[in-house]
């Protein structure tokens, strides 16, 4: 017996495309009752804003074989059977290996990815034609145990001031869960390591201004109940959920761009697959003009060099990365071998 399926018409720059959706009634978000067809329709409804935010970038797909409560895996290689309107681009990973990754150029490509059981889209910070040089500086404000979204709000507002003092124009979105993502468009003339250093410099400046509320400590045992500036999300092949991407959380929340004057009263639980299309229709896309006036990270890199001269050097890299120049030991402080005390 053939499996149940339907087709959905997806508008796009080359006219509408008919995309087949198998098992359209399969529930993906059990608590919210959101189905695979609901997900596909959501991506149609937000298609233009979704592609503006995530298109023309290498993207990793977070896929689920059943519901969001089941097995999950990441696709970095384009899934087999991709239609001719879905392209890929070769990118270089931290291991120095090269591999193709999917690129979304139109809403139909995102809907097709949903047909392939994608829930979360993770775009790179760089464009497909210049994948080694990010055109976005991204900072992930991650609430630690004992803190939540409301605690991240003052940190985000102060980070806005930090980035503006460095000559950048920051934009903001919910993570789709508890955190906040702050982006700034930049000219793509620096490679990932330099952009990472710029993020660390901004994070350290924010930490100096809010030492009781913010931390850049990589090791969890040192963070306490503070907002962690996750600088390692700025590395090559490290990504965060894209703007308007659904998240694998019970109420089908979306990583939703906001205007800065919305932040203090924002509730991330309100931005869902069910509500965000109407928000786009009535409020518009706060990120529509993001890349109109990109900035430079030169000031942040000056801050980085200043901090290096004062003894604040390189920070730990993720465990899957090769050992990097100047990197401290990758061992949590409580497990580090202590120097032997001199004999008494």
C-alpha positions in Angstrom: 0.0 0.0 0.0 1.4 3.4 -1.0 2.0 5.7 1.9 -0.3 8.7 2.4 1.0 11.9 0.7 -0.1 15.2 -0.5 1.5 18.1 -2.5 1.9 21.7 -1.4 2.3 24.6 -3.7 5.2 26.8 -2.8 5.6 30.3 -4.3 9.1 31.4 -5.3 11.3 33.5 -7.6 10.8 31.0 -10.5 7.1 30.6 -10.0 5.2 28.1 -7.8 6.7 24.6 -7.3 4.7 21.6 -6.2 6.5 19.8 -3.4 5.4 16.3 -2.3 4.8 15.8 1.5 4.7 12.2 2.6 2.9 11.3 5.8 1.4 14.8 6.1 -0.6 13.9 9.2 2.3 12.6 11.2 2.5 14.6 14.4 6.0 16.1 14.9 5.3 18.1 18.0 3.1 15.9 20.1 2.4 18.4 22.9 1.4 21.2 20.5 -0.3 18.8 18.0 1.7 20.2 15.1 2.0 17.9 12.1 4.5 17.5 9.2 2.1 19.3 6.9 1.7 22.1 9.4 5.5 22.5 9.4 5.6 22.6 5.6 2.8 25.2 5.5 4.6 27.3 8.0 7.7 27.4 5.8 5.5 28.4 2.9 4.0 31.2 5.0 7.3 32.6 6.2 9.2 31.6 3.0 10.4 35.0 1.9 11.7 36.1 5.3 13.2 32.6 5.9 15.2 32.7 2.7 16.3 36.2 3.3 17.7 35.2 6.7 19.1 31.7 5.8 19.4 31.5 2.1 22.7 31.5 0.1 24.5 29.9 3.1 25.8 26.4 3.7 23.2 24.9 6.1 23.1 21.8 8.3 19.8 20.1 8.8 18.6 18.8 12.2 16.4 15.9 11.2 14.0 13.6 13.2 12.8 10.2 12.2 9.6 10.6 14.1 8.6 13.2 16.7 10.9 15.7 18.3 10.9 13.4 21.3 12.5 10.6 19.2 15.8 10.0 17.4 17.6 13.0 15.9 20.6 13.3 13.6 22.4 16.1 11.6 22.7 16.1 7.9 25.7 18.1 6.6 25.8 16.4 3.2 22.8 17.1 1.0 20.2 14.3 1.4 19.9 12.0 -1.6 17.3 12.6 -4.1 17.4 16.4 -3.9 15.4 18.2 -6.6 17.2 20.3 -9.2 16.3 23.5 -7.4 18.3 22.5 -4.4 22.1 23.1 -4.7 25.1 22.5 -2.6 28.5 24.1 -2.0 31.8 22.7 -0.9 33.0 24.0 2.5 36.1 23.4 4.5 35.7 21.9 8.0 38.0 22.4 11.0 39.7 19.1 10.1 40.7 20.7 6.7 38.4 18.2 4.9 36.1 19.6 2.3 32.5 18.4 1.8 29.3 19.7 0.1 26.5 21.2 2.2 23.0 22.1 1.2 22.2 25.7 0.2 18.7 27.1 0.3 17.9 29.5 -2.5 14.1 29.6 -2.4 11.2 28.6 -0.1 10.6 25.3 -2.0 14.1 24.1 -0.9 13.1 24.6 2.8 9.8 22.8 2.3 11.6 19.9 0.6 14.0 19.8 3.6 10.9 19.6 5.9 9.7 16.7 3.7 13.1 15.1 4.5 12.1 15.4 8.2 14.1 18.5 9.0 12.9 20.5 12.0 15.8 22.9 12.7 17.9 24.7 10.1 21.4 25.7 11.1 22.9 28.2 8.5 26.6 29.1 8.5 27.6 32.7 9.3 29.1 33.0 5.8 27.7 33.0 2.3 27.9 30.1 -0.1 30.2 32.1 -2.5 32.7 33.0 0.3 32.2 30.4 2.9 35.6 31.0 4.6 34.7 34.6 5.6 31.6 35.3 7.7 29.4 38.2 6.9 27.6 37.9 10.3 29.1 38.3 13.8 26.9 36.1 16.0 26.8 36.0 19.8 24.7 33.4 21.6 23.6 34.5 25.1 23.0 31.2 26.9 21.2 31.2 30.3 22.8 28.9 32.7 21.0 26.9 35.5 19.3 29.3 37.8 18.7 31.9 35.0 16.2 32.2 32.2 15.2 34.4 29.2 14.4 37.3 31.4 17.9 37.3 32.9 19.3 37.4 29.3 17.4 40.6 28.4 19.6 43.1 30.3 22.7 41.3 29.0 21.4 41.6 25.5 20.6 45.3 25.9 24.1 46.0 27.3 25.7 43.9 24.5 23.8 46.2 22.1 25.7 49.1 23.5 29.0 47.3 23.4 28.6 46.5 19.7 27.4 49.9 18.8 30.5 51.4 20.6 32.5 49.1 18.3 30.9 50.6 15.3 28.4 47.7 14.5 24.7 47.6 14.1 23.2 44.7 16.2 20.1 42.8 15.5 18.3 40.4 17.9 16.2 37.3 17.9 15.0 34.7 20.4 16.8 31.4 20.3 13.5 29.6 20.2 14.1 28.3 23.7 15.6 30.2 26.7 18.4 32.1 25.1 18.9 35.3 23.0 21.0 35.6 19.8 22.6 38.9 18.8 23.8 39.4 15.3 25.7 42.1 13.5 26.3 42.3 9.8 29.9 42.6 8.8 32.0 42.9 5.7 33.2 39.4 4.8 36.9 40.2 4.9 38.0 38.2 8.0 38.1 34.4 8.4 36.4 32.6 11.2 39.2 32.7 13.8 39.4 36.5 13.6 35.6 36.8 13.9 35.8 34.4 16.9 38.3 36.7 18.5 36.0 39.7 17.9 33.2 37.8 19.6 35.5 37.0 22.6 36.5 40.6 22.8 32.8 41.7 22.9 32.0 39.1 25.4 34.9 40.1 27.7 33.8 43.7 27.6 30.2 42.7 28.4 31.5 40.6 31.3 33.5 43.5 32.7 30.4 45.6 32.7 28.1 42.9 34.2 30.5 40.6 36.2 27.7 39.2 38.4 25.4 38.6 35.5 27.5 37.5 32.6 30.4 35.1 32.1 32.7 34.0 29.3 33.9 30.9 31.3 34.0 27.9 29.0 33.9 25.4 31.8 30.4 24.9 33.2 31.7 24.5 36.8 33.0 28.1 36.6 29.9 29.8 35.1 27.5 29.9 38.1 24.0 31.3 37.7 25.0 33.8 34.9 24.4 34.3 31.2 27.1 32.6 29.3 28.5 34.3 26.1 29.1 31.2 24.0 32.0 32.4 21.9 32.6 29.0 20.4 29.5 29.3 18.3 31.5 31.7 16.2 33.8 28.9 15.0 33.9 27.4 11.5 31.2 24.7 11.2 29.6 25.8 14.5 26.1 27.1 14.0 22.9 28.2 15.8 19.3 27.9 14.7 18.5 30.3 11.9 16.0 33.1 12.0 12.5 31.8 11.7 13.7 28.2 12.1 11.4 26.0 14.2 13.0 24.5 17.3 12.6 21.0 18.7 10.8 22.2 21.9 7.3 21.1 23.1 5.3 24.1 21.9 6.8 24.3 18.4 8.6 27.6 19.2 10.5 29.5 16.5 13.7 31.4 16.7 12.1 34.8 16.1 13.7 38.1 15.1 12.6 41.1 17.2 12.9 44.8 17.1 15.0 46.1 20.0 12.0 47.9 21.5 10.1 44.6 21.7 12.8 42.8 23.8 11.9 43.9 27.3 8.4 42.6 27.0 9.1 39.6 24.8 8.0 36.1 25.7 9.7 33.4 23.6 6.8 31.0 24.2 4.6 33.3 22.1 6.6 32.9 18.9 5.5 29.6 17.4 4.8 27.9 14.1 1.2 28.8 14.7 1.7 32.5 15.5 4.8 33.8 13.6 3.2 33.8 10.1 0.5 36.3 11.3 3.2 38.3 13.1 5.1 38.6 9.9 2.0 39.7 8.1 1.1 42.4 10.7 4.5 43.5 12.2 6.8 42.8 9.3 10.3 41.4 9.4 12.6 43.2 11.8 15.6 41.8 10.0 14.6 42.9 6.5 17.3 45.5 6.2 20.0 43.7 8.1 22.7 43.6 5.4 22.0 47.1 4.0 24.9 48.6 6.0 27.5 46.1 7.2 30.2 47.1 9.6 33.8 46.1 10.4 35.2 44.2 13.3 38.4 46.3 13.4 37.6 47.9 16.8 36.7 44.6 18.4 40.0 43.1 17.1 41.8 46.1 18.7 40.1 45.2 21.9 41.2 41.6 21.4 44.8 42.6 21.0 44.5 44.9 24.1 43.2 42.0 26.2 46.0 39.7 24.9 48.6 42.2 25.9 47.0 42.4 29.4 47.2 38.6 29.8 43.8 37.5 28.5 44.7 35.3 25.6 43.1 32.5 23.6 40.1 30.5 25.0 39.4 26.8 24.7 38.0 25.4 21.5 35.3 22.8 21.1 36.5 19.2 21.7 36.2 18.1 18.1 38.6 20.9 16.9 42.3 20.3 16.4 44.6 21.8 19.0 44.8 25.5 18.1 47.8 27.9 18.6 47.9 29.5 22.0 45.0 27.5 23.3 45.0 26.6 27.0 44.7 23.0 28.1 41.3 21.4 27.4 40.7 20.1 30.8 38.1 21.4 33.3 39.8 23.2 36.2 38.6 20.7 38.9 40.4 17.9 37.0 43.6 19.7 36.1 46.7 18.3 37.6 47.8 20.6 40.4 51.5 21.3 40.9 53.0 19.3 43.7 53.5 21.3 46.9 57.1 21.5 48.0 58.1 19.0 50.6 57.8 20.5 54.2 
